[in-house]
Amino acid sequence: MQREHKSYSIKMEGTTHADSTVFLGDTFQTTSTPTLDTSLYSLSSKQAEFFKAQTGIDNDEDLKKHILEVQAKAYKVAPYPCIRTFVFLGLNLSDLSVYEHIIKLGRERPDALLLDIGCCFGTDARKAAADGFPAKNIIASDVLDGFLQLSHELFKTTPASYPGCHVPGDVFDPEFLTIAAPSDDVSPAPAIDLSSLKSLNPLHGRISAINAISFFHLFNDEKQLHVARAFAGLLSAQPGSVICGYHVGALEKGMVNTSVAGPDVWLFAHSPQSWSSLWDGEVFEKGSVKVEAELVEFATRGVRSCLMKWSVVRL
């Protein structure tokens, strides 16, 4: 068992045991790793259409077999709940109201860049590319390079056939991402060659859109603020540049018990009010961004929880 980074995960190879501890951000569970369950596999018509188009596999059973094979390999990289329950197949970014704005940025803003952070296989990045955001201007990043490598297997591509950029790294490692003050330079940034990118630091003030779905709730209050400041430093100062996502939320900020990451897992959750105040006034200068945040109820395994959908747009 090899520790990847204390802030993220323990990487497990082969069989796990009853006393294994699985870390995901600041959350953890000490129960045995559940075995994979093929009965959890399900694709919506929208997902089926997307994955058939991406993989070239038209037969439903053949597609299922392909996805299950990749899932099994990913579960050996890290036995995360999102792998076991097929959350990695979700077209999540396209469900946000700000999505069409992001695609428009990709089509109309010269050299617009999209960062899909904590992306697992980068499914949202692939969907954005399919919908018109130039793939060569999309960066998919995850702390586990194994997931990024399996992205090519899942989508049946190679680094040569898919021009999107994969950059593994830890957002708490300053060699990968340092905190920089939000940019105030609204002039277009010159084009950058993403093919040689080894960290996110060369992208300070350059990113047009950051997708941070299911990311912030993995960390405590202090680390969420750290990440927010780090992402703010990456964002372009041009009006319309956006950071967005969704994660576990609450009516009042604080620790909440949730079924999202497993049984009896406690996460730090912001309320829409505290989340708005964090971005507008603490991370960015007051009045320089528009923050939208709303709570949406959902049920997992019969347990009701709240997700907070949000966006932060430079004015």
Summary of the structure (lengths in Angstrom):
residues: 315
radius of gyration: 18.7
end to end distance: 46.7
largest distance: 55.5
contacts: 998
relative contact order: 0.12
helix: 33%
strand: 23%
